[in-house]
Amino acid sequence: MVRRIDVTGAGGIRLAAWEFTDPPKIGGGLEETERGPGVLLLHGLMGRAAHWADTARWLGARYRPVGLDQRGHGRSEKPGDGPYDRSAYVDDAIAAIEQLGLAPVALVGHAMGALTAWQLAARRPDLVSALVICDMRASALGAASQREWTEWFRSWPVPFATLADVRRWFGEDDPTLERPRPARGEFFAEVMAERADGWRPVFSRRQMLTARETWVHDAHWEELGQVPCPALVVRGLDAELGRAEAQEMVRVLPRGEYAEIADAGHLLPWERPEEWRRVVEGFLGSVV
């Protein structure tokens, strides 16, 4: 079962939050106020809350997991003129926590969502009980990285004729891939919608570049060091976050822990779901 909950984000923007577990039955179990501790799941750039459905379902046995479509993504509003800066994303997540009554919340973030999570935990420690950072770097990536993304977006052969073509291009044919990654093809199939001329992304690539521009040139170590809650840094052996940087992030975090998943890349929760579950369940069970 899936349930959509509307949230009003910063500046009045309409955001869609999602529960992928059954709500408690009236008179037959926990009342709304007695549900487990809140968990807010924050996807990365180009992602959507639905990517967290499987994670939310196993978390639902002990917690109240909620996935948020962040602005410009999924079913949330995509204002043409933004803003898509860091403050907007953090303020939106704070609004979701407060309006849904999730605090003190455990934040689970992937990539850009992880950056939002630790910036929120640094700014509003009163709202956060724990933090999971999945494959997000604290160092500045620089202008070259932004240019590479611009060229990559231009290389997409949109519109795609079929969803099978989406899966094949992102999972096999994308020239940036070193080897086939079927989970990557499935990931991108989730963010496509059928239009009159074929399948296109549900987001604006221009807006994604705008959002990325606001954090790619800066380092985020200072905010990382201001996170007082227990925090887990998770990376795959073949992910974008290198081992040395990940371990330095753990050192900078006042209460940091480290986990590594073998044979996994940037999309490690979807490439290695069983290992992801083991790591996250173990961490949250020990600190929340």
C-alpha positions in Angstrom: 0.0 0.0 0.0 1.2 3.5 -0.7 -0.2 6.7 0.8 0.6 10.2 -0.4 0.7 13.1 2.1 0.9 16.6 0.9 3.4 18.9 2.5 3.9 22.7 2.1 7.6 23.4 1.6 9.6 26.6 1.8 8.0 29.5 -0.1 4.7 27.6 -0.3 5.9 25.0 -2.7 3.8 21.8 -2.9 5.7 18.7 -2.0 4.6 15.0 -2.1 5.6 12.7 0.8 4.9 9.0 0.6 4.4 6.1 3.0 4.9 2.7 1.5 3.7 0.7 4.5 0.2 0.1 5.8 -1.1 2.7 8.2 -2.1 1.4 11.7 -5.7 0.1 11.8 -8.1 2.1 13.9 -8.7 0.3 17.2 -6.6 -2.7 16.1 -3.0 -1.6 16.8 -0.9 1.4 17.4 -2.6 4.7 17.2 -1.0 7.4 15.0 0.8 9.0 18.0 2.2 5.6 19.1 3.8 4.6 15.9 7.5 3.9 15.8 10.3 6.5 15.5 10.2 8.6 12.3 12.6 8.0 9.4 12.8 10.5 6.6 14.2 9.1 3.3 15.8 11.6 1.0 16.6 10.6 -2.6 19.5 12.0 -4.6 19.6 14.2 -7.7 17.1 12.9 -10.3 15.7 10.4 -7.8 12.2 10.1 -6.3 10.7 8.9 -3.1 9.5 5.7 -4.9 13.1 4.5 -5.1 12.9 4.0 -1.4 9.8 1.8 -1.4 11.6 -1.5 -0.6 13.7 0.2 2.1 10.6 1.8 3.6 8.8 -1.6 3.7 11.3 -3.3 5.9 11.9 -0.2 8.0 8.1 -0.1 8.6 8.4 -3.1 11.0 10.0 -0.9 13.6 9.7 2.7 12.4 7.5 5.2 10.6 9.4 5.7 7.3 8.4 8.5 5.0 9.9 9.2 1.5 9.9 12.8 0.3 9.9 13.9 -3.4 12.2 16.9 -3.1 11.4 20.0 -5.1 11.9 19.5 -8.8 11.6 15.7 -8.5 8.9 13.1 -8.6 5.4 14.4 -7.9 6.5 17.5 -6.1 6.3 21.0 -7.6 8.9 22.0 -10.1 9.0 25.8 -10.2 10.6 27.1 -13.3 12.6 29.8 -11.5 13.4 27.7 -8.4 14.9 28.3 -6.0 17.0 25.1 -6.1 19.7 26.1 -3.6 20.8 24.3 -0.5 18.7 26.3 1.9 15.5 25.5 -0.1 16.1 21.8 0.1 17.0 21.8 3.8 14.0 24.1 4.6 11.7 21.7 2.6 12.9 18.7 4.6 12.4 20.6 7.9 8.9 21.4 6.8 8.2 17.8 6.1 9.5 16.7 9.5 7.5 19.3 11.4 4.3 18.9 9.5 4.3 15.1 9.6 5.3 15.0 13.3 8.5 12.9 12.6 10.8 14.4 15.1 13.2 13.3 16.5 13.8 11.7 13.1 16.4 9.4 11.6 17.5 10.9 8.3 18.6 8.4 5.5 20.0 10.2 2.5 21.5 9.1 -0.8 23.9 11.4 -2.7 22.4 14.9 -2.8 19.8 13.8 -0.3 22.6 12.8 2.1 24.0 16.3 1.9 20.6 17.8 2.6 20.4 15.4 5.6 23.7 16.4 7.2 23.1 20.1 6.6 19.7 19.7 8.3 21.2 17.8 11.2 23.8 20.5 11.7 21.3 23.3 11.5 18.5 21.7 13.5 20.0 19.0 15.8 16.8 19.2 17.9 14.9 17.5 15.1 17.3 14.6 14.3 18.1 11.4 16.2 20.4 9.7 13.7 21.9 10.1 10.2 22.8 7.7 7.4 25.0 9.2 4.6 25.0 7.0 1.5 27.7 7.8 -1.1 28.0 11.6 -0.9 31.3 13.4 -0.9 32.1 16.3 1.5 34.8 17.7 -0.8 34.2 20.1 -3.6 33.8 18.4 -7.0 34.6 21.5 -9.0 33.7 23.1 -12.3 35.0 20.2 -14.4 32.5 17.9 -12.8 29.7 20.3 -13.6 30.8 20.4 -17.3 30.9 16.6 -17.4 27.4 16.4 -16.2 26.2 19.0 -18.7 27.7 16.9 -21.5 26.3 13.7 -20.1 22.8 15.2 -20.1 23.2 16.2 -23.7 24.1 12.7 -24.6 20.8 11.2 -23.5 19.0 9.9 -26.6 15.6 11.3 -25.6 12.8 10.6 -26.2 13.2 6.9 -25.6 10.9 4.7 -27.6 10.2 2.2 -24.8 11.1 1.6 -21.2 13.2 -1.3 -22.3 15.3 1.2 -24.2 15.6 3.3 -21.0 16.8 0.3 -19.1 19.3 -0.7 -21.8 20.8 2.7 -22.3 21.3 3.6 -18.6 22.2 0.0 -17.7 24.4 -1.0 -20.6 24.9 1.6 -23.4 25.7 4.8 -21.6 29.3 5.5 -22.6 30.1 6.6 -19.0 29.6 3.1 -17.7 32.7 0.9 -17.2 30.5 -2.3 -17.0 26.8 -3.1 -17.3 24.7 -2.2 -14.2 21.2 -3.5 -14.5 20.1 -1.8 -11.3 21.0 1.6 -12.8 18.7 0.9 -15.8 15.9 0.0 -13.4 16.6 3.2 -11.4 16.2 5.5 -14.4 13.1 3.6 -15.6 11.5 4.8 -12.4 12.0 8.5 -13.3 10.6 8.4 -16.8 7.1 9.2 -18.0 5.4 8.5 -21.3 4.7 11.5 -23.5 3.2 11.9 -26.9 6.6 11.3 -28.6 8.0 8.7 -26.2 9.5 8.3 -22.7 11.1 11.4 -21.1 12.4 12.2 -17.6 9.9 13.5 -15.1 12.4 16.2 -14.1 14.0 19.0 -16.0 17.7 18.4 -16.7 18.2 22.1 -16.7 16.8 22.3 -13.2 18.9 19.4 -12.1 22.1 21.2 -13.3 20.9 24.3 -11.4 20.4 22.4 -8.2 23.8 20.7 -8.6 25.5 24.0 -9.3 24.6 25.2 -5.8 26.8 22.6 -4.0 29.3 21.1 -6.5 31.8 24.0 -6.1 31.9 24.0 -2.3 33.3 21.7 0.4 30.9 20.7 3.2 33.3 19.5 5.9 32.4 22.3 8.4 28.8 21.4 8.5 29.7 17.7 8.8 31.6 18.5 11.9 28.6 20.2 13.4 26.4 17.1 13.3 26.0 16.0 17.0 23.9 12.8 16.4 25.2 9.3 15.6 26.0 9.2 11.9 26.8 6.3 9.6 28.8 6.8 6.4 28.1 4.0 3.8 29.9 3.5 0.6 30.3 0.8 -2.0 33.7 -0.4 -3.1 33.0 0.9 -6.6 31.1 4.0 -5.6 31.9 7.7 -6.1 32.9 8.3 -2.5 36.4 6.9 -2.0 37.5 5.0 1.0 40.0 7.6 2.2 37.5 10.4 2.0 34.8 8.4 3.6 37.0 7.5 6.6 38.0 11.2 6.9 34.3 12.0 7.0 33.8 9.5 9.8 36.7 11.2 11.7 35.2 14.6 11.3 31.8 13.6 12.4 31.6 13.8 16.2 29.8 10.4 16.4 30.7 8.9 13.1 30.7 5.2 12.0 31.7 3.6 8.8 30.3 0.8 6.6 31.4 -0.6 3.3 29.5 -2.8 0.8 31.4 -5.0 -1.6 30.7 -5.0 -5.3 28.4 -2.0 -5.2 28.6 1.4 -7.0 26.8 4.7 -6.5 23.4 3.1 -6.4 24.4 0.6 -3.7 20.9 0.4 -1.9 19.5 -0.9 -5.1 22.5 -2.9 -6.3 23.0 -4.7 -3.0 19.7 -4.4 -1.2 20.3 -7.2 1.3 23.6 -5.8 2.4 22.2 -2.3 2.5 19.4 -3.6 4.8 21.8 -5.4 7.1 24.0 -2.3 7.5 21.2 0.2 8.0 19.1 -2.0 10.3 22.1 -2.7 12.5 23.0 1.0 12.8 19.5 2.3 13.5 18.7 -0.5 15.9 21.8 0.5 18.0 21.2 4.2 18.1 17.5 5.0 17.7 
